[in-house]
Amino acid sequence: MSKTEQETLAARIGHTIARRRAAANLTQEDVAEKLGLGSEAVSRLERGVATLSVVRLFELSELFGCETADLLTEGSVRVDDQARQIQQLLSGLSGDDRELVLQLVKQVSERLAR
């Protein structure tokens, strides 16, 4: 993985952390306090300037009430990771809504194939 790809991945994971933190109604200061960090360290993680240790990854997932894999895969550009995320999103929809999403994806795919 190139340095640019690593930086992009860190930024995407950081964005996911920021989004999950906000969804949990936590401030950067709240997260810093719960993890024994400075608020600047949390900011650096969210901006993708600092990378996560495995331990921090587990602590954050526990704090946000999500799976550890979610923090890694939500910002991924890998097809398998995106498919997993779509599957999770679809599972909360009714059958009619899932069908609508499927039709939209088909239309976009067909349009791009032209």
Disulfide bonds with the S-S distance in Angstrom:
none
